Amino acid sequence: MPITKELIKEYKKDKTVYFETGTYHGQGVQLALDTEFDTVYSVEISETLYNECVTKFRGNEKVILLQNTSEGYLEQAVVDIKHPLNTERCFIYLDAHPMGGEAAPPLINELNLIAYLKRNDHTIVVDDFRLIRDAQAWGTCFKGKDMKEEFNRLFLAINKDYEITYHGDAWDDEDLIVATLN
């Protein structure tokens, strides 16, 4: 969970909706609340982690927690023309991945689904790029691929005007990718 309040503030600008994949223990949800988003969506595949966060954020009307796969939820959002991902500029934080093992992360599918949304002007932050770039842990499925080139292609398929930057965290100098419009 290396996203920080400072990074969110830097790229939030006029966005009022925060959307994340991979709720985990709710740290991202709390950061979104602390940076004053009006609505916070978070999708978690694990029923245990989802239930933990339901308890943690119970009564907070700004928080919408969803127990689903990130891909399954994004598929629903793509066809729901009234969903905020289709109607508003959002801050999207992609951090869904397997917890151990070598199963492929949903990230490529998430970005492909985001390309089908009605809006293409969101700010998108991808976490754990070091694992993808270096084909470590659950990123081994990317071994032998130039993932910077692949992510540039995926982001530019969403919006040809995206500016793509890499940010460091405690793990690596390029662990977060940000695609945004100025």
DOVEX-213440 format. One record per residue (C-alpha): residue number from 1; x, y, z. Coordinates in steps of 0.1 Angstrom, whole numbers, plus 5000, padded with zeros to 4 digits. Each point is the difference from the previous one (the first is absolute). Example, Ala and Ser with C-alpha at 12.3 -4.5 7.8 and 13.67 -1.06 7.14 Angstrom:
BEGIN
<site nr="1" c1="5123" c2="4955" c3="5078"/>
<site nr="2" c1="5014" c2="5034" c3="4993"/>
This chain:
BEGIN
<site nr="1" c1="5000" c2="5000" c3="5000"/>
<site nr="2" c1="5025" c2="5026" c3="4990"/>
<site nr="3" c1="4976" c2="5026" c3="4987"/>
<site nr="4" c1="5003" c2="5031" c3="5021"/>
<site nr="5" c1="4978" c2="5029" c3="5009"/>
<site nr="6" c1="5025" c2="5023" c3="4983"/>
<site nr="7" c1="4998" c2="4981" c3="4967"/>
<site nr="8" c1="4962" c2="5000" c3="5002"/>
<site nr="9" c1="4999" c2="5038" c3="5006"/>
<site nr="10" c1="5025" c2="5006" c3="4972"/>
<site nr="11" c1="4977" c2="4983" c3="4974"/>
<site nr="12" c1="4965" c2="5004" c3="5016"/>
<site nr="13" c1="4994" c2="5035" c3="4986"/>
<site nr="14" c1="4962" c2="5003" c3="4993"/>
<site nr="15" c1="4991" c2="4963" c3="5004"/>
<site nr="16" c1="4974" c2="4992" c3="5026"/>
<site nr="17" c1="4999" c2="4962" c3="4994"/>
<site nr="18" c1="5027" c2="4975" c3="5011"/>
<site nr="19" c1="4998" c2="4965" c3="4986"/>
<site nr="20" c1="5024" c2="4972" c3="5010"/>
<site nr="21" c1="5005" c2="4963" c3="4995"/>
<site nr="22" c1="5015" c2="4981" c3="5028"/>
<site nr="23" c1="4985" c2="5013" c3="5033"/>
<site nr="24" c1="5022" c2="4979" c3="5022"/>
<site nr="25" c1="4997" c2="5014" c3="5035"/>
<site nr="26" c1="4985" c2="5033" c3="4989"/>
<site nr="27" c1="5031" c2="5023" c3="5000"/>
<site nr="28" c1="4992" c2="5014" c3="4965"/>
<site nr="29" c1="4964" c2="5006" c3="5010"/>
<site nr="30" c1="5012" c2="5019" c3="5031"/>
<site nr="31" c1="5025" c2="5021" c3="4979"/>
<site nr="32" c1="4972" c2="5008" c3="4976"/>
<site nr="33" c1="4978" c2="5012" c3="5028"/>
<site nr="34" c1="5029" c2="5020" c3="5015"/>
<site nr="35" c1="5005" c2="5017" c3="4967"/>
<site nr="36" c1="4963" c2="5010" c3="4999"/>
<site nr="37" c1="4986" c2="4980" c3="4971"/>
<site nr="38" c1="4962" c2="5002" c3="5000"/>
<site nr="39" c1="4996" c2="4963" c3="4990"/>
<site nr="40" c1="5023" c2="4971" c3="5005"/>
<site nr="41" c1="4996" c2="4967" c3="4982"/>
<site nr="42" c1="5021" c2="4970" c3="5009"/>
<site nr="43" c1="4999" c2="4965" c3="4986"/>
<site nr="44" c1="5013" c2="4970" c3="5019"/>
<site nr="45" c1="5000" c2="4963" c3="4989"/>
<site nr="46" c1="5007" c2="4986" c3="5035"/>
<site nr="47" c1="4968" c2="4996" c3="5020"/>
<site nr="48" c1="5020" c2="5001" c3="5032"/>
<site nr="49" c1="5017" c2="5033" c3="4991"/>
<site nr="50" c1="4967" c2="5014" c3="4986"/>
<site nr="51" c1="4982" c2="4992" c3="5033"/>
<site nr="52" c1="5028" c2="5016" c3="5021"/>
<site nr="53" c1="4996" c2="5032" c3="4980"/>
<site nr="54" c1="4962" c2="5000" c3="5001"/>
<site nr="55" c1="5004" c2="5000" c3="5038"/>
<site nr="56" c1="5027" c2="5026" c3="4999"/>
<site nr="57" c1="4981" c2="5025" c3="4978"/>
<site nr="58" c1="4964" c2="4992" c3="5012"/>
<site nr="59" c1="4979" c2="5031" c3="5000"/>
<site nr="60" c1="5022" c2="5020" c3="4977"/>
<site nr="61" c1="4977" c2="5009" c3="4971"/>
<site nr="62" c1="5029" c2="5011" c3="4979"/>
<site nr="63" c1="5014" c2="4965" c3="4998"/>
<site nr="64" c1="4987" c2="4973" c3="4976"/>
<site nr="65" c1="5016" c2="4967" c3="5006"/>
<site nr="66" c1="4996" c2="4972" c3="4975"/>
<site nr="67" c1="5008" c2="4963" c3="5003"/>
<site nr="68" c1="5008" c2="4989" c3="4965"/>
<site nr="69" c1="5029" c2="4995" c3="4976"/>
<site nr="70" c1="5013" c2="5033" c3="4987"/>
<site nr="71" c1="4994" c2="4988" c3="4964"/>
<site nr="72" c1="4965" c2="4989" c3="5009"/>
<site nr="73" c1="4991" c2="5034" c3="5015"/>
<site nr="74" c1="5016" c2="5019" c3="4972"/>
<site nr="75" c1="4981" c2="4980" c3="4974"/>
<site nr="76" c1="4968" c2="5011" c3="5018"/>
<site nr="77" c1="5011" c2="5036" c3="5001"/>
<site nr="78" c1="5008" c2="5001" c3="4963"/>
<site nr="79" c1="4963" c2="4992" c3="4992"/>
<site nr="80" c1="4985" c2="5023" c3="5027"/>
<site nr="81" c1="4999" c2="5033" c3="4983"/>
<site nr="82" c1="4991" c2="5018" c3="5032"/>
<site nr="83" c1="5030" c2="4986" c3="5020"/>
<site nr="84" c1="5024" c2="5027" c3="5010"/>
<site nr="85" c1="5028" c2="4984" c3="4981"/>
<site nr="86" c1="4979" c2="5008" c3="4969"/>
<site nr="87" c1="4988" c2="5034" c3="5011"/>
<site nr="88" c1="5028" c2="5017" c3="5020"/>
<site nr="89" c1="5037" c2="5005" c3="5000"/>
<site nr="90" c1="5012" c2="4975" c3="5026"/>
<site nr="91" c1="5032" c2="4991" c3="5019"/>
<site nr="92" c1="5006" c2="4963" c3="4993"/>
<site nr="93" c1="5025" c2="4980" c3="5021"/>
<site nr="94" c1="5007" c2="4965" c3="4987"/>
<site nr="95" c1="5015" c2="4978" c3="5027"/>
<site nr="96" c1="4981" c2="4967" c3="4995"/>
<site nr="97" c1="5023" c2="4970" c3="4998"/>
<site nr="98" c1="5004" c2="4964" c3="5013"/>
<site nr="99" c1="5010" c2="4996" c3="5036"/>
<site nr="100" c1="5030" c2="4977" c3="4995"/>
<site nr="101" c1="5004" c2="4974" c3="4973"/>
<site nr="102" c1="5006" c2="5007" c3="4964"/>
<site nr="103" c1="4965" c2="5005" c3="4987"/>
<site nr="104" c1="4998" c2="5028" c3="4974"/>
<site nr="105" c1="4988" c2="5034" c3="5014"/>
<site nr="106" c1="4969" c2="5015" c3="4985"/>
<site nr="107" c1="5018" c2="5033" c3="4991"/>
<site nr="108" c1="5002" c2="4996" c3="4962"/>
<site nr="109" c1="4963" c2="4991" c3="4999"/>
<site nr="110" c1="4991" c2="5029" c3="5023"/>
<site nr="111" c1="5017" c2="5024" c3="4976"/>
<site nr="112" c1="4984" c2="4985" c3="4970"/>
<site nr="113" c1="4966" c2="5003" c3="5017"/>
<site nr="114" c1="5007" c2="5036" c3="5010"/>
<site nr="115" c1="5006" c2="5007" c3="4963"/>
<site nr="116" c1="4963" c2="4992" c3="4994"/>
<site nr="117" c1="4986" c2="5025" c3="5025"/>
<site nr="118" c1="4981" c2="5030" c3="4986"/>
<site nr="119" c1="5026" c2="5024" c3="5016"/>
<site nr="120" c1="5037" c2="4997" c3="4992"/>
<site nr="121" c1="5013" c2="5029" c3="5021"/>
<site nr="122" c1="5005" c2="4983" c3="5034"/>
<site nr="123" c1="5032" c2="5001" c3="5019"/>
<site nr="124" c1="5013" c2="4964" c3="5003"/>
<site nr="125" c1="5026" c2="4988" c3="5025"/>
<site nr="126" c1="5014" c2="4965" c3="4997"/>
<site nr="127" c1="5018" c2="4986" c3="5031"/>
<site nr="128" c1="5028" c2="4973" c3="5002"/>
<site nr="129" c1="5015" c2="5007" c3="4966"/>
<site nr="130" c1="5033" c2="4986" c3="5013"/>
<site nr="131" c1="4985" c2="4965" c3="5002"/>
<site nr="132" c1="4987" c2="5003" c3="4965"/>
<site nr="133" c1="5032" c2="5015" c3="4985"/>
<site nr="134" c1="5023" c2="4975" c3="5018"/>
<site nr="135" c1="4976" c2="4970" c3="4996"/>
<site nr="136" c1="5000" c2="4993" c3="5038"/>
<site nr="137" c1="4974" c2="4984" c3="5022"/>
<site nr="138" c1="4967" c2="5001" c3="4982"/>
<site nr="139" c1="5016" c2="5020" c3="4972"/>
<site nr="140" c1="5019" c2="4969" c3="4986"/>
<site nr="141" c1="4974" c2="4998" c3="4971"/>
<site nr="142" c1="5016" c2="5031" c3="4986"/>
<site nr="143" c1="5035" c2="4985" c3="4997"/>
<site nr="144" c1="5018" c2="5010" c3="4968"/>
<site nr="145" c1="4976" c2="5028" c3="4991"/>
<site nr="146" c1="5008" c2="5037" c3="4999"/>
<site nr="147" c1="4973" c2="5011" c3="5025"/>
<site nr="148" c1="5007" c2="5037" c3="4997"/>
<site nr="149" c1="4993" c2="4998" c3="4964"/>
<site nr="150" c1="4969" c2="4979" c3="5006"/>
<site nr="151" c1="4986" c2="5024" c3="5026"/>
<site nr="152" c1="5006" c2="5030" c3="4978"/>
<site nr="153" c1="4981" c2="4982" c3="4973"/>
<site nr="154" c1="4971" c2="4991" c3="5024"/>
<site nr="155" c1="4998" c2="5036" c3="5014"/>
<site nr="156" c1="5001" c2="5016" c3="4966"/>
<site nr="157" c1="4973" c2="4977" c3="4988"/>
<site nr="158" c1="4978" c2="5016" c3="5027"/>
<site nr="159" c1="5010" c2="5035" c3="4991"/>
<site nr="160" c1="5027" c2="5010" c3="4975"/>
<site nr="161" c1="5007" c2="5032" c3="5020"/>
<site nr="162" c1="5009" c2="4983" c3="5033"/>
<site nr="163" c1="5032" c2="5011" c3="5016"/>
<site nr="164" c1="5016" c2="4969" c3="5016"/>
<site nr="165" c1="5024" c2="5004" c3="5029"/>
<site nr="166" c1="5016" c2="4976" c3="5025"/>
<site nr="167" c1="5002" c2="5007" c3="5037"/>
<site nr="168" c1="5021" c2="4984" c3="5027"/>
<site nr="169" c1="4990" c2="4986" c3="5034"/>
<site nr="170" c1="5018" c2="4981" c3="5028"/>
<site nr="171" c1="5003" c2="4970" c3="4977"/>
<site nr="172" c1="5013" c2="5014" c3="4967"/>
<site nr="173" c1="5007" c2="5032" c3="4980"/>
<site nr="174" c1="4974" c2="4990" c3="4975"/>
<site nr="175" c1="4973" c2="4981" c3="5019"/>
<site nr="176" c1="4970" c2="5023" c3="4992"/>
<site nr="177" c1="4990" c2="5009" c3="4965"/>
<site nr="178" c1="4977" c2="5030" c3="4995"/>
<site nr="179" c1="4981" c2="5008" c3="4968"/>
<site nr="180" c1="4983" c2="5034" c3="5000"/>
<site nr="181" c1="4990" c2="5030" c3="4980"/>
<site nr="182" c1="5012" c2="5035" c3="5008"/>
